[in-house]
């Protein structure tokens, strides 16, 4: 009778341990799933944003002196405009 009681106690402890491990594994899976869904949503949000617009502005200045020498300057500016989505 005592031996049967000890065996039942050991089996009960093993079953309880198995259930705890199973519960923790399910919680980890749920957490990983939430993290993956958040990462997917973030990547979709980044993809849906339009690319920033780039404007190029070129200015040229040319000067000629009395001796026929020519001086020239060309300035190219790029202006990046980002649209804000609210």
C-alpha positions, 0 to 999 in steps of 0.5 A: 500500500505504501509503495503504491502511494509513493508510485502515485505521488511520483507519477503526479509530480511528473504529470505536474512538471509536464503540464508546467513545461507545456504551459511555458512552451505555449506562452513562449510560442504566443510571445514569438507569434506576437513579435513576428506579427509586430515585425511584419506590421512594421515592415508593411508600414515602412513599405507603404510609405512613399519614397522621399522626393528629390528636387535638383536645382542647378545654377550656372554663372559665366563671366568673361573679362576684357582679355577674353578669359572665361570663368564659369561656376555650376552649382547643383543642389539636391533638396530632399522633401519627406512627406509626413503621414499622420 
